[in-house]
Amino acid sequence: MIIDWLNGRRTVEVPCTIEIEQTPESLHAHVSLHAPFSIEPGDEVQVHDAPTTVPYGERLVVERTATVTRAGRIERLWTKLAGHLELTELYEVSFTERRRL
């Protein structure tokens, strides 16, 4: 808790809407937070009592509560840096000559 206080983390309870659909047209699950702020790098969201399945051919929309743990400045900066470094792993360039096997 002391590290969270030093880092600037804070926890906020917000209402949210969960939409789950499993039909021939679409297979998706979306959570819409009804918060006066946007989720940023390093933030954590935990949805309480969320349904995990819906029968095939149906769509379910429910209202629940979510706990958002806002990242502090240090954690947000670290998350952005780590994201950029991991993105560079996707850039693989090869300078080998093409050979026939």
Backbone as JSON Lines, residues from 0, in Angstrom:
{"i":0,"aa":"M","n":[0.82,-1.2,0.0],"ca":[0.0,0.0,0.0],"c":[0.86,1.27,0.0]}
{"i":1,"aa":"I","n":[2.0,1.23,0.71],"ca":[2.86,2.42,0.76],"c":[3.43,2.7,-0.63]}
{"i":2,"aa":"I","n":[3.82,1.63,-1.33],"ca":[4.35,1.82,-2.69],"c":[3.26,2.38,-3.6]}
{"i":3,"aa":"D","n":[2.03,1.88,-3.45],"ca":[0.92,2.42,-4.23],"c":[0.73,3.9,-3.95]}
{"i":4,"aa":"W","n":[0.84,4.29,-2.69],"ca":[0.67,5.7,-2.32],"c":[1.78,6.55,-2.94]}
{"i":5,"aa":"L","n":[3.04,6.06,-2.86],"ca":[4.15,6.79,-3.45],"c":[4.04,6.89,-4.96]}
{"i":6,"aa":"N","n":[3.54,5.83,-5.57],"ca":[3.42,5.77,-7.02],"c":[2.22,6.58,-7.53]}
{"i":7,"aa":"G","n":[1.26,6.86,-6.68],"ca":[0.09,7.64,-7.09],"c":[-1.08,6.8,-7.57]}
{"i":8,"aa":"R","n":[-1.06,5.48,-7.27],"ca":[-2.18,4.62,-7.68],"c":[-3.41,4.95,-6.86]}
{"i":9,"aa":"R","n":[-4.56,4.89,-7.51],"ca":[-5.82,5.08,-6.79],"c":[-6.87,4.17,-7.42]}
{"i":10,"aa":"T","n":[-7.85,3.8,-6.63],"ca":[-8.88,2.87,-7.07],"c":[-10.21,3.59,-7.14]}
{"i":11,"aa":"V","n":[-10.96,3.32,-8.23],"ca":[-12.26,3.96,-8.45],"c":[-13.26,2.88,-8.86]}
{"i":12,"aa":"E","n":[-14.46,2.93,-8.27],"ca":[-15.56,2.04,-8.66],"c":[-16.42,2.77,-9.69]}
{"i":13,"aa":"V","n":[-16.69,2.11,-10.82],"ca":[-17.51,2.72,-11.87],"c":[-18.53,1.71,-12.39]}
{"i":14,"aa":"P","n":[-19.71,2.18,-12.81],"ca":[-20.65,1.28,-13.45],"c":[-20.19,0.94,-14.86]}
{"i":15,"aa":"C","n":[-20.62,-0.2,-15.36],"ca":[-20.25,-0.58,-16.72],"c":[-21.35,-1.42,-17.36]}
{"i":16,"aa":"T","n":[-21.32,-1.5,-18.67],"ca":[-22.25,-2.32,-19.43],"c":[-21.45,-3.41,-20.13]}
{"i":17,"aa":"I","n":[-21.92,-4.65,-19.99],"ca":[-21.26,-5.79,-20.62],"c":[-22.18,-6.31,-21.72]}
{"i":18,"aa":"E","n":[-21.63,-6.49,-22.9],"ca":[-22.39,-7.05,-24.03],"c":[-21.65,-8.28,-24.53]}
{"i":19,"aa":"I","n":[-22.35,-9.42,-24.52],"ca":[-21.79,-10.67,-25.04],"c":[-22.74,-11.18,-26.11]}
{"i":20,"aa":"E","n":[-22.18,-11.54,-27.25],"ca":[-23.01,-12.06,-28.34],"c":[-22.32,-13.27,-28.97]}
{"i":21,"aa":"Q","n":[-23.11,-14.32,-29.19],"ca":[-22.62,-15.52,-29.85],"c":[-23.68,-15.96,-30.85]}
{"i":22,"aa":"T","n":[-23.63,-15.35,-32.02],"ca":[-24.58,-15.63,-33.09],"c":[-23.81,-15.98,-34.36]}
{"i":23,"aa":"P","n":[-24.5,-16.44,-35.39],"ca":[-23.79,-16.71,-36.66],"c":[-23.16,-15.45,-37.25]}
{"i":24,"aa":"E","n":[-23.7,-14.28,-36.93],"ca":[-23.17,-13.03,-37.47],"c":[-21.98,-12.5,-36.67]}
{"i":25,"aa":"S","n":[-21.96,-12.77,-35.36],"ca":[-20.93,-12.15,-34.53],"c":[-20.62,-12.99,-33.29]}
{"i":26,"aa":"L","n":[-19.35,-12.98,-32.91],"ca":[-18.9,-13.58,-31.66],"c":[-18.03,-12.54,-30.98]}
{"i":27,"aa":"H","n":[-18.54,-11.89,-29.93],"ca":[-17.78,-10.84,-29.28],"c":[-18.24,-10.65,-27.83]}
{"i":28,"aa":"A","n":[-17.36,-9.98,-27.08],"ca":[-17.68,-9.55,-25.72],"c":[-17.07,-8.17,-25.55]}
{"i":29,"aa":"H","n":[-17.88,-7.21,-25.14],"ca":[-17.43,-5.83,-24.96],"c":[-17.82,-5.34,-23.58]}
{"i":30,"aa":"V","n":[-16.95,-4.53,-22.99],"ca":[-17.25,-3.85,-21.73],"c":[-17.13,-2.36,-21.98]}
{"i":31,"aa":"S","n":[-18.19,-1.63,-21.66],"ca":[-18.18,-0.17,-21.77],"c":[-18.21,0.42,-20.37]}
{"i":32,"aa":"L","n":[-17.16,1.13,-20.01],"ca":[-17.11,1.77,-18.69],"c":[-17.82,3.11,-18.74]}
{"i":33,"aa":"H","n":[-18.63,3.39,-17.74],"ca":[-19.32,4.67,-17.63],"c":[-18.54,5.53,-16.63]}
{"i":34,"aa":"A","n":[-17.36,5.96,-17.08],"ca":[-16.46,6.72,-16.21],"c":[-16.16,8.07,-16.85]}
{"i":35,"aa":"P","n":[-15.9,9.08,-16.02],"ca":[-15.59,10.41,-16.56],"c":[-14.13,10.54,-17.02]}
{"i":36,"aa":"F","n":[-13.44,9.43,-17.16],"ca":[-12.04,9.44,-17.6],"c":[-11.84,8.28,-18.56]}
{"i":37,"aa":"S","n":[-10.74,8.3,-19.31],"ca":[-10.44,7.18,-20.2],"c":[-9.35,6.32,-19.6]}
{"i":38,"aa":"I","n":[-9.35,5.06,-19.99],"ca":[-8.35,4.12,-19.53],"c":[-7.04,4.43,-20.25]}
{"i":39,"aa":"E","n":[-5.96,4.47,-19.48],"ca":[-4.65,4.81,-20.03],"c":[-3.68,3.67,-19.76]}
{"i":40,"aa":"P","n":[-2.48,3.71,-20.38],"ca":[-1.51,2.64,-20.16],"c":[-1.19,2.46,-18.68]}
{"i":41,"aa":"G","n":[-1.18,1.2,-18.25],"ca":[-0.89,0.88,-16.86],"c":[-2.11,0.73,-15.97]}
{"i":42,"aa":"D","n":[-3.27,1.23,-16.41],"ca":[-4.49,1.1,-15.62],"c":[-4.97,-0.36,-15.64]}
{"i":43,"aa":"E","n":[-5.6,-0.78,-14.56],"ca":[-6.14,-2.12,-14.47],"c":[-7.65,-2.03,-14.25]}
{"i":44,"aa":"V","n":[-8.4,-2.92,-14.92],"ca":[-9.87,-2.94,-14.8],"c":[-10.29,-4.34,-14.39]}
{"i":45,"aa":"Q","n":[-11.11,-4.43,-13.34],"ca":[-11.68,-5.7,-12.92],"c":[-13.19,-5.56,-12.88]}
{"i":46,"aa":"V","n":[-13.88,-6.35,-13.69],"ca":[-15.34,-6.31,-13.76],"c":[-15.88,-7.33,-12.76]}
{"i":47,"aa":"H","n":[-16.83,-6.92,-11.93],"ca":[-17.38,-7.79,-10.89],"c":[-18.65,-8.49,-11.39]}
{"i":48,"aa":"D","n":[-18.75,-9.78,-11.1],"ca":[-19.92,-10.61,-11.42],"c":[-20.26,-10.59,-12.91]}
{"i":49,"aa":"A","n":[-19.26,-10.64,-13.75],"ca":[-19.49,-10.62,-15.2],"c":[-19.89,-12.01,-15.67]}
{"i":50,"aa":"P","n":[-20.9,-12.11,-16.53],"ca":[-21.24,-13.41,-17.11],"c":[-20.1,-13.85,-18.04]}
{"i":51,"aa":"T","n":[-19.87,-15.13,-18.13],"ca":[-18.77,-15.62,-18.96],"c":[-19.23,-16.35,-20.21]}
{"i":52,"aa":"T","n":[-20.48,-16.77,-20.25],"ca":[-20.99,-17.47,-21.43],"c":[-22.39,-16.99,-21.78]}
{"i":53,"aa":"V","n":[-22.74,-17.24,-23.0],"ca":[-24.09,-16.97,-23.48],"c":[-24.42,-18.1,-24.45]}
{"i":54,"aa":"P","n":[-25.62,-18.63,-24.41],"ca":[-25.96,-19.73,-25.32],"c":[-25.83,-19.31,-26.79]}
{"i":55,"aa":"Y","n":[-25.49,-20.26,-27.64],"ca":[-25.32,-19.98,-29.06],"c":[-26.62,-19.41,-29.64]}
{"i":56,"aa":"G","n":[-26.47,-18.36,-30.43],"ca":[-27.61,-17.71,-31.07],"c":[-28.21,-16.59,-30.24]}
{"i":57,"aa":"E","n":[-27.59,-16.27,-29.1],"ca":[-28.17,-15.25,-28.23],"c":[-27.19,-14.09,-28.0]}
{"i":58,"aa":"R","n":[-27.77,-12.99,-27.52],"ca":[-27.01,-11.79,-27.17],"c":[-27.45,-11.37,-25.78]}
{"i":59,"aa":"L","n":[-26.49,-11.02,-24.93],"ca":[-26.77,-10.66,-23.55],"c":[-26.15,-9.3,-23.25]}
{"i":60,"aa":"V","n":[-26.94,-8.41,-22.64],"ca":[-26.45,-7.1,-22.22],"c":[-26.83,-6.94,-20.75]}
{"i":61,"aa":"V","n":[-25.81,-6.72,-19.89],"ca":[-26.05,-6.57,-18.45],"c":[-25.28,-5.38,-17.91]}
{"i":62,"aa":"E","n":[-25.77,-4.85,-16.81],"ca":[-25.11,-3.75,-16.11],"c":[-24.39,-4.32,-14.89]}
{"i":63,"aa":"R","n":[-23.13,-3.96,-14.71],"ca":[-22.34,-4.41,-13.58],"c":[-21.48,-3.26,-13.06]}
{"i":64,"aa":"T","n":[-20.63,-3.57,-12.09],"ca":[-19.7,-2.6,-11.53],"c":[-18.28,-3.06,-11.82]}
{"i":65,"aa":"A","n":[-17.39,-2.11,-12.08],"ca":[-15.99,-2.42,-12.32],"c":[-15.11,-1.6,-11.39]}
{"i":66,"aa":"T","n":[-14.01,-2.18,-10.99],"ca":[-13.01,-1.48,-10.19],"c":[-11.86,-1.11,-11.13]}
{"i":67,"aa":"V","n":[-11.58,0.17,-11.21],"ca":[-10.48,0.66,-12.05],"c":[-9.36,1.12,-11.11]}
{"i":68,"aa":"T","n":[-8.19,0.52,-11.28],"ca":[-7.02,0.94,-10.52],"c":[-6.17,1.78,-11.46]}
{"i":69,"aa":"R","n":[-6.12,3.06,-11.17],"ca":[-5.39,4.01,-12.01],"c":[-3.9,3.92,-11.73]}
{"i":70,"aa":"A","n":[-3.11,3.86,-12.78],"ca":[-1.65,3.8,-12.62],"c":[-1.11,5.16,-12.23]}
{"i":71,"aa":"G","n":[-0.04,5.14,-11.46],"ca":[0.64,6.39,-11.11],"c":[1.57,6.81,-12.24]}
{"i":72,"aa":"R","n":[2.22,7.94,-12.07],"ca":[3.09,8.48,-13.13],"c":[4.23,7.53,-13.48]}
{"i":73,"aa":"I","n":[4.87,6.97,-12.47],"ca":[6.01,6.08,-12.72],"c":[5.57,4.82,-13.45]}
{"i":74,"aa":"E","n":[4.48,4.2,-12.98],"ca":[3.97,2.97,-13.62],"c":[3.5,3.25,-15.04]}
{"i":75,"aa":"R","n":[2.84,4.38,-15.27],"ca":[2.37,4.73,-16.61],"c":[3.55,4.91,-17.57]}
{"i":76,"aa":"L","n":[4.59,5.59,-17.11],"ca":[5.78,5.78,-17.92],"c":[6.45,4.45,-18.24]}
{"i":77,"aa":"W","n":[6.58,3.59,-17.22],"ca":[7.2,2.28,-17.43],"c":[6.38,1.44,-18.42]}
{"i":78,"aa":"T","n":[5.06,1.47,-18.32],"ca":[4.2,0.69,-19.21],"c":[4.36,1.17,-20.65]}
{"i":79,"aa":"K","n":[4.42,2.48,-20.85],"ca":[4.62,3.02,-22.2],"c":[5.97,2.6,-22.77]}
{"i":80,"aa":"L","n":[7.01,2.69,-21.94],"ca":[8.35,2.31,-22.38],"c":[8.41,0.82,-22.73]}
{"i":81,"aa":"A","n":[7.86,-0.01,-21.87],"ca":[7.86,-1.46,-22.12],"c":[7.06,-1.79,-23.38]}
{"i":82,"aa":"G","n":[5.97,-1.09,-23.61],"ca":[5.17,-1.33,-24.82],"c":[5.95,-0.99,-26.08]}
{"i":83,"aa":"H","n":[6.69,0.12,-26.06],"ca":[7.49,0.49,-27.23],"c":[8.61,-0.51,-27.45]}
{"i":84,"aa":"L","n":[9.25,-0.98,-26.38],"ca":[10.33,-1.95,-26.52],"c":[9.82,-3.29,-27.05]}
{"i":85,"aa":"E","n":[8.65,-3.72,-26.58],"ca":[8.1,-4.98,-27.05],"c":[7.62,-4.86,-28.49]}
{"i":86,"aa":"L","n":[7.17,-3.68,-28.88],"ca":[6.74,-3.48,-30.26],"c":[7.91,-3.65,-31.22]}
{"i":87,"aa":"T","n":[9.1,-3.22,-30.79],"ca":[10.26,-3.34,-31.68],"c":[10.63,-4.79,-31.92]}
{"i":88,"aa":"E","n":[10.21,-5.72,-31.05],"ca":[10.46,-7.13,-31.29],"c":[9.72,-7.63,-32.52]}
{"i":89,"aa":"L","n":[8.68,-6.94,-32.92],"ca":[7.93,-7.34,-34.11],"c":[8.67,-6.98,-35.39]}
{"i":90,"aa":"Y","n":[9.6,-6.03,-35.3],"ca":[10.36,-5.61,-36.48],"c":[11.55,-6.54,-36.66]}
{"i":91,"aa":"E","n":[11.4,-7.52,-37.48],"ca":[12.51,-8.43,-37.75],"c":[12.94,-8.25,-39.2]}
{"i":92,"aa":"V","n":[14.14,-7.83,-39.36],"ca":[14.66,-7.59,-40.7],"c":[15.8,-8.55,-40.93]}
{"i":93,"aa":"S","n":[15.8,-9.19,-42.08],"ca":[16.85,-10.15,-42.39],"c":[17.59,-9.66,-43.63]}
{"i":94,"aa":"F","n":[18.92,-9.75,-43.55],"ca":[19.74,-9.36,-44.68],"c":[20.46,-10.54,-45.29]}
{"i":95,"aa":"T","n":[19.87,-11.72,-45.12],"ca":[20.49,-12.9,-45.73],"c":[20.1,-12.98,-47.19]}
{"i":96,"aa":"E","n":[20.99,-13.57,-47.96],"ca":[20.69,-13.72,-49.39],"c":[19.72,-14.87,-49.58]}
{"i":97,"aa":"R","n":[18.95,-14.77,-50.61],"ca":[17.95,-15.82,-50.88],"c":[18.66,-17.01,-51.52]}
{"i":98,"aa":"R","n":[18.35,-18.17,-51.02],"ca":[18.94,-19.4,-51.56],"c":[17.84,-20.4,-51.81]}
{"i":99,"aa":"R","n":[18.1,-21.22,-52.78],"ca":[17.16,-22.31,-53.07],"c":[17.58,-23.53,-52.3]}
{"i":100,"aa":"L","n":[16.62,-24.2,-51.7],"ca":[16.92,-25.43,-50.97],"c":[16.57,-26.63,-51.79]}
